[in-house]
Amino acid sequence: MIKKWKTQNGTAEIDCVECTRETASSVWLPWRIGGVAEPVEKKAAKEGGSCTYHDTWEDAHKYLMARAAQKVESARSQLQLAHAFEGNVKGRKKPEAA
C-alpha cells in the first residue's frame, strides 16, 4: 500500500490514507461496498474535487497554509470593499427639495 496525506476543502484536517496504486494525476483507494468482504478500488483525482492527496504531511500542511493565506487575503479585500461602500453611504447628502 502507498501512504498519502489527504486534505479536504473547508477543513484544516490532514488524514493519512493508504492507496493501492497511483499515477501522476490519480490515486486508487480500497473501498467497501455494502456487505462485500473484499474491497474494490475507487479512483480519485489527486487534485481538484473536494479532496487533495499529498506525498508527505509537510506538503499537505504547506497546501493548507497557502489556502488559508488566500482566504485571509480574500477577506481583507472584501473588508476594504465594505469600508469603501460604507464611506460612500456616509458621504451621501440629502438632495435639495425640487
N, CA, C and O of each residue as an XYZ file, in Angstrom:
392
protein
N       0.833     -1.176      0.000
C       0.000      0.000      0.000
C       0.884      1.248      0.000
O       1.997      1.243      0.525
N       0.363      2.302     -0.597
C       1.064      3.574     -0.701
C       0.433      4.548      0.289
O      -0.788      4.699      0.315
N       1.250      5.204      1.099
C       0.731      6.167      2.071
C       0.626      7.542      1.422
O       1.582      8.027      0.816
N      -0.540      8.163      1.555
C      -0.779      9.528      1.081
C      -1.401     10.328      2.216
O      -1.944      9.759      3.163
N      -1.320     11.635      2.115
C      -1.895     12.545      3.101
C      -2.997     13.326      2.416
O      -2.757     14.025      1.431
N      -4.222     13.203      2.949
C      -5.407     13.776      2.319
C      -5.851     15.034      3.049
O      -5.968     15.050      4.274
N      -6.101     16.105      2.265
C      -6.713     17.318      2.800
C      -8.063     17.471      2.131
O      -8.244     17.098      0.972
N      -9.023     18.032      2.886
C     -10.359     18.271      2.345
C     -10.626     19.755      2.334
O     -10.239     20.476      3.254
N     -11.297     20.214      1.278
C     -11.654     21.624      1.188
C     -12.567     21.994      2.344
O     -13.502     21.260      2.666
N     -12.296     23.126      2.961
C     -13.151     23.615      4.030
C     -12.787     23.135      5.416
O     -13.387     23.591      6.390
N     -11.829     22.235      5.546
C     -11.406     21.784      6.866
C      -9.898     21.953      7.000
O      -9.191     22.090      6.001
N      -9.413     21.942      8.228
C      -7.977     22.077      8.485
C      -7.363     20.737      8.856
O      -6.289     20.692      9.456
N      -8.035     19.641      8.507
C      -7.544     18.320      8.887
C      -6.654     17.723      7.810
O      -6.838     17.959      6.616
N      -5.692     16.947      8.265
C      -4.807     16.191      7.386
C      -4.915     14.740      7.815
O      -4.574     14.401      8.948
N      -5.389     13.873      6.916
C      -5.590     12.464      7.241
C      -4.628     11.592      6.436
O      -4.386     11.833      5.253
N      -4.090     10.583      7.101
C      -3.251      9.607      6.423
C      -4.170      8.544      5.807
O      -5.008      7.963      6.496
N      -4.001      8.299      4.508
C      -4.784      7.271      3.826
C      -3.838      6.343      3.077
O      -2.741      6.738      2.680
N      -4.277      5.114      2.894
C      -3.482      4.159      2.133
C      -4.137      3.923      0.785
O      -5.342      3.690      0.693
N      -3.326      3.986     -0.252
C      -3.794      3.801     -1.622
C      -3.209      2.504     -2.172
O      -2.126      2.074     -1.775
N      -3.943      1.896     -3.086
C      -3.452      0.660     -3.680
C      -2.509      0.929     -4.842
O      -1.594      0.150     -5.108
N      -2.745      2.054     -5.539
C      -1.851      2.436     -6.642
C      -2.064      3.913     -6.943
O      -2.999      4.542     -6.447
N      -1.156      4.456     -7.781
C      -1.266      5.865     -8.142
C      -0.645      6.118     -9.510
O       0.195      5.357     -9.990
N      -1.088      7.214    -10.121
C      -0.459      7.741    -11.329
C      -0.120      9.193    -11.014
O      -0.258      9.633     -9.873
N       0.318      9.926    -12.012
C       0.662     11.330    -11.796
C      -0.555     12.155    -11.385
O      -0.411     13.156    -10.682
N      -1.753     11.748    -11.813
C      -2.939     12.559    -11.538
C      -4.012     11.862    -10.706
O      -4.987     12.507    -10.322
N      -3.869     10.575    -10.416
C      -4.927      9.842     -9.712
C      -4.361      8.914     -8.639
O      -3.190      8.535     -8.664
N      -5.241      8.563     -7.695
C      -4.940      7.533     -6.702
C      -6.118      6.570     -6.683
O      -7.232      6.936     -7.057
N      -5.868      5.333     -6.244
C      -6.924      4.339     -6.086
C      -6.973      3.947     -4.619
O      -5.961      3.571     -4.028
N      -8.162      4.040     -4.043
C      -8.358      3.760     -2.624
C      -9.156      2.480     -2.454
O     -10.065      2.221     -3.243
N      -8.845      1.668     -1.446
C      -9.684      0.493     -1.177
C     -11.050      0.971     -0.683
O     -11.130      1.861      0.163
N     -12.110      0.385     -1.205
C     -13.471      0.843     -0.915
C     -14.367     -0.355     -0.700
O     -14.400     -1.258     -1.536
N     -15.090     -0.382      0.396
C     -16.022     -1.476      0.676
C     -17.432     -1.032      0.311
O     -17.881      0.042      0.710
N     -18.110     -1.860     -0.439
C     -19.479     -1.564     -0.854
C     -20.407     -2.535     -0.145
O     -20.290     -3.750     -0.300
N     -21.338     -1.981      0.641
C     -22.312     -2.827      1.329
C     -21.639     -3.869      2.196
O     -20.716     -3.553      2.947
N     -22.095     -5.112      2.099
C     -21.567     -6.189      2.920
C     -20.485     -6.996      2.224
O     -20.128     -8.073      2.703
N     -19.957     -6.514      1.116
C     -18.929     -7.240      0.372
C     -17.662     -7.307      1.220
O     -17.189     -6.293      1.733
N     -17.125     -8.508      1.357
C     -15.943     -8.710      2.198
C     -14.686     -8.127      1.550
O     -13.851     -7.534      2.233
N     -14.554     -8.294      0.247
C     -13.368     -7.814     -0.449
C     -13.560     -6.365     -0.891
O     -14.553     -6.044     -1.545
N     -12.623     -5.493     -0.541
C     -12.761     -4.109     -1.002
C     -12.482     -4.007     -2.508
O     -11.699     -4.776     -3.066
N     -13.129     -3.057     -3.131
C     -12.861     -2.749     -4.531
C     -12.073     -1.443     -4.557
O     -11.988     -0.740     -3.550
N     -11.508     -1.131     -5.695
C     -10.742      0.097     -5.805
C     -11.644      1.240     -6.256
O     -12.484      1.078     -7.141
N     -11.454      2.389     -5.634
C     -12.168      3.607     -6.011
C     -11.119      4.605     -6.489
O     -10.173      4.911     -5.764
N     -11.286      5.107     -7.701
C     -10.334      6.057     -8.266
C     -10.698      7.465     -7.823
O     -11.872      7.832     -7.800
N      -9.681      8.256     -7.469
C      -9.885      9.646     -7.080
C      -8.781     10.501     -7.698
O      -7.636     10.064     -7.811
N      -9.133     11.710     -8.093
C      -8.143     12.653     -8.618
C      -7.271     13.140     -7.462
O      -7.769     13.371     -6.361
N      -5.980     13.294     -7.710
C      -5.089     13.793     -6.667
C      -5.397     15.250     -6.333
O      -5.272     15.664     -5.181
N      -5.796     16.023     -7.333
C      -6.139     17.427     -7.116
C      -7.471     17.711     -7.774
O      -7.859     17.056     -8.741
N      -8.168     18.703     -7.233
C      -9.482     19.024     -7.757
C     -10.533     18.244     -6.993
O     -10.217     17.276     -6.302
N     -11.756     18.654     -7.113
C     -12.791     17.998     -6.331
C     -12.715     18.437     -4.888
O     -12.202     19.517     -4.594
N     -13.210     17.627     -3.994
C     -13.269     18.030     -2.585
C     -12.028     17.645     -1.791
O     -11.825     18.152     -0.688
N     -11.192     16.757     -2.330
C     -10.007     16.296     -1.610
C      -8.756     16.477     -2.467
O      -8.812     16.467     -3.697
N      -7.631     16.641     -1.783
C      -6.331     16.697     -2.454
C      -5.415     15.725     -1.727
O      -5.397     15.684     -0.496
N      -4.651     14.938     -2.490
C      -3.759     13.927     -1.927
C      -2.309     14.378     -2.093
O      -1.911     14.834     -3.165
N      -1.528     14.248     -1.028
C      -0.144     14.722     -0.999
C       0.786     13.579     -0.628
O       0.377     12.609      0.011
N       2.052     13.708     -1.041
C       3.039     12.665     -0.764
C       3.515     12.686      0.687
O       3.790     11.634      1.264
N       3.612     13.882      1.283
C       4.097     13.980      2.661
C       3.157     14.852      3.483
O       2.375     15.628      2.935
N       3.243     14.715      4.812
C       2.454     15.545      5.706
C       2.855     17.006      5.528
O       2.005     17.896      5.570
N       4.151     17.251      5.330
C       4.648     18.617      5.162
C       4.045     19.266      3.913
O       3.685     20.443      3.941
N       3.933     18.503      2.816
C       3.299     19.031      1.593
C       1.832     19.367      1.846
O       1.334     20.393      1.385
N       1.150     18.501      2.576
C      -0.264     18.741      2.887
C      -0.414     19.988      3.746
O      -1.313     20.799      3.520
N       0.462     20.142      4.727
C       0.417     21.314      5.606
C       0.707     22.590      4.813
O       0.030     23.602      4.994
N       1.704     22.544      3.940
C       2.043     23.703      3.110
C       0.857     24.092      2.215
O       0.580     25.276      2.024
N       0.168     23.094      1.674
C      -1.011     23.333      0.840
C      -2.115     24.021      1.644
O      -2.714     24.988      1.175
N      -2.386     23.522      2.859
C      -3.410     24.133      3.700
C      -3.027     25.554      4.119
O      -3.887     26.432      4.189
N      -1.757     25.781      4.393
C      -1.310     27.127      4.753
C      -1.511     28.100      3.591
O      -1.909     29.246      3.803
N      -1.241     27.653      2.380
C      -1.444     28.506      1.209
C      -2.934     28.815      1.017
O      -3.303     29.945      0.699
N      -3.786     27.801      1.213
C      -5.240     28.015      1.114
C      -5.717     28.996      2.181
O      -6.544     29.865      1.904
N      -5.197     28.859      3.394
C      -5.582     29.758      4.485
C      -5.148     31.191      4.177
O      -5.900     32.133      4.429
N      -3.945     31.359      3.637
C      -3.464     32.704      3.279
C      -4.343     33.320      2.196
O      -4.615     34.520      2.232
N      -4.793     32.512      1.230
C      -5.696     33.011      0.190
C      -7.020     33.472      0.799
O      -7.558     34.509      0.409
N      -7.544     32.703      1.755
C      -8.799     33.077      2.400
C      -8.653     34.379      3.176
O      -9.544     35.227      3.141
N      -7.534     34.540      3.876
C      -7.297     35.765      4.637
C      -7.209     36.961      3.692
O      -7.799     38.008      3.959
N      -6.481     36.812      2.599
C      -6.344     37.905      1.629
C      -7.691     38.257      1.007
O      -7.999     39.433      0.812
N      -8.481     37.255      0.701
C      -9.812     37.489      0.148
C     -10.687     38.239      1.153
O     -11.410     39.162      0.778
N     -10.626     37.848      2.418
C     -11.411     38.519      3.457
C     -10.970     39.968      3.621
O     -11.803     40.851      3.824
N      -9.652     40.220      3.533
C      -9.149     41.598      3.613
C      -9.696     42.440      2.462
O     -10.119     43.578      2.665
N      -9.686     41.881      1.265
C     -10.207     42.606      0.100
C     -11.686     42.901      0.262
O     -12.138     44.007     -0.035
N     -12.444     41.916      0.733
C     -13.873     42.119      0.951
C     -14.121     43.182      2.023
O     -15.056     43.974      1.904
N     -13.300     43.203      3.057
C     -13.439     44.209      4.110
C     -13.154     45.601      3.561
O     -13.861     46.553      3.889
N     -12.123     45.728      2.727
C     -11.819     47.019      2.115
C     -12.988     47.504      1.265
O     -13.338     48.684      1.309
N     -13.596     46.604      0.493
C     -14.753     46.975     -0.323
C     -15.930     47.397      0.551
O     -16.639     48.347      0.219
N     -16.142     46.700      1.660
C     -17.235     47.038      2.569
C     -17.005     48.411      3.201
O     -17.947     49.192      3.343
N     -15.755     48.712      3.583
C     -15.439     50.027      4.137
C     -15.653     51.129      3.094
O     -16.158     52.203      3.419
N     -15.273     50.864      1.859
C     -15.480     51.843      0.788
C     -16.966     52.106      0.581
O     -17.377     53.254      0.411
N     -17.762     51.061      0.594
C     -19.208     51.218      0.450
C     -19.775     52.030      1.611
O     -20.600     52.922      1.414
N     -19.322     51.709      2.823
C     -19.784     52.446      3.996
C     -19.442     53.932      3.872
O     -20.263     54.793      4.191
N     -18.225     54.224      3.406
C     -17.813     55.617      3.213
C     -18.692     56.326      2.190
O     -19.048     57.490      2.370
N     -19.039     55.622      1.118
C     -19.919     56.201      0.103
C     -21.292     56.509      0.685
O     -21.867     57.558      0.397
N     -21.817     55.608      1.495
C     -23.134     55.817      2.099
C     -23.080     56.989      3.078
O     -23.972     57.838      3.076
N     -22.042     57.041      3.913
C     -21.917     58.137      4.886
C     -21.792     59.487      4.187
O     -22.275     60.495      4.701
N     -21.160     59.517      3.040
C     -20.918     60.756      2.321
C     -22.116     61.260      1.526
O     -22.055     62.350      0.958
N     -23.170     60.519      1.473
C     -24.372     60.929      0.716
C     -25.005     62.134      1.383
O     -25.103     62.193      2.609
N     -25.432     63.089      0.584
C     -26.132     64.262      1.099
C     -27.577     64.205      0.635
O     -27.885     63.751     -0.467
N     -28.441     64.674      1.499
C     -29.862     64.721      1.167
C     -30.052     65.742      0.044
O     -29.542     66.860      0.122
N     -30.791     65.353     -1.001
C     -30.964     66.301     -2.115
C     -31.843     67.471     -1.716
O     -32.687     67.361     -0.827
N     -31.630     68.592     -2.386
C     -32.479     69.774     -2.173
C     -33.872     69.449     -2.653
O     -34.042     68.711     -3.623
N     -34.873     69.995     -1.982
C     -36.267     69.770     -2.384
C     -36.488     70.411     -3.750
O     -36.100     71.558     -3.972
N     -37.100     69.685     -4.648
C     -37.309     70.206     -6.008
C     -38.593     70.956     -6.160
O     -38.896     71.447     -7.247
